Amino acid sequence: MKKVVLLTIGLAFSAISMSAQSFPVKTSDLKAAASSDSQTEKIKEALMKDEDLQSKTIDYLKKDPETAKSVMDLASNSSSNSDLMKSILGDKSLTSHAIDYITKNPKLLKQALKVVGL
């Protein structure tokens, strides 16, 4: 009887210690987190804060045939990447393309979420 009680207590402690461990985040979990509206706002916030993220996103939008002309028009009126990013985020279609680009790239998504503390 004592063995059963001790075994039960041992299993309970091992279950508690396992639940306290942190497990690696899967890419699919990051994509699911980014799909919500609040996460979209966090990505927009990260785009305004992180110059590297801005640069990579702007380069992508300049090369994408669907967005290249619009971005080049906005770039001619902007003095910096930060100004250009504000203009991009002011355009619904360009914002959608930028958010899609980041959410489909796990490294950039992780970078964006890290910038805003997630």
C-alpha positions, -999 to 999 in steps of 0.1 A, spaced: 0 0 0 28 24 9 44 17 -25 13 27 -43 10 59 -24 46 68 -30 43 59 -67 12 82 -70 30 111 -52 60 106 -75 38 107 -106 20 138 -94 53 156 -89 67 146 -122 35 158 -140 38 192 -123 75 195 -132 67 186 -169 40 212 -171 64 239 -159 88 233 -188 87 256 -218 85 238 -251 98 253 -284 73 274 -304 62 258 -337 60 279 -369 24 270 -372 17 284 -338 34 317 -348 13 319 -380 -19 312 -360 -10 340 -335 -3 364 -363 -36 358 -380 -56 375 -353 -65 412 -355 -45 421 -324 -15 404 -338 -19 423 -371 -17 455 -351 14 442 -333 31 435 -366 22 470 -378 38 483 -346 69 463 -352 71 476 -388 72 511 -375 99 503 -348 123 479 -365 144 494 -394 156 460 -406 120 447 -408 110 479 -426 138 475 -451 131 438 -459 94 445 -462 99 475 -485 123 456 -507 98 428 -510 70 452 -519 92 469 -545 99 436 -562 63 422 -561 46 430 -594 13 437 -577 27 464 -554 59 477 -571 43 507 -589 23 518 -558 54 515 -536 76 534 -561 51 562 -563 50 564 -525 88 562 -523 92 593 -545 72 613 -519 90 599 -489 123 610 -474 130 579 -453 121 542 -449 100 553 -418 80 578 -438 76 552 -466 64 526 -441 38 551 -427 25 556 -462 24 519 -469 5 512 -437 -19 539 -447 -29 519 -479 -51 489 -471 -39 468 -501 -2 475 -494 -7 468 -457 -23 435 -465 6 425 -487 32 435 -461 14 416 -433 11 385 -455 48 387 -464 57 388 -427 33 361 -416 44 337 -443 81 341 -434 87 325 -400 120 343 -393 104 377 -400 73 369 -380 95 359 -350 115 391 -354 83 412 -355 68 395 -325 101 399 -306 102 436 -313 68 441 -296 76 418 -268 57 387 -277 
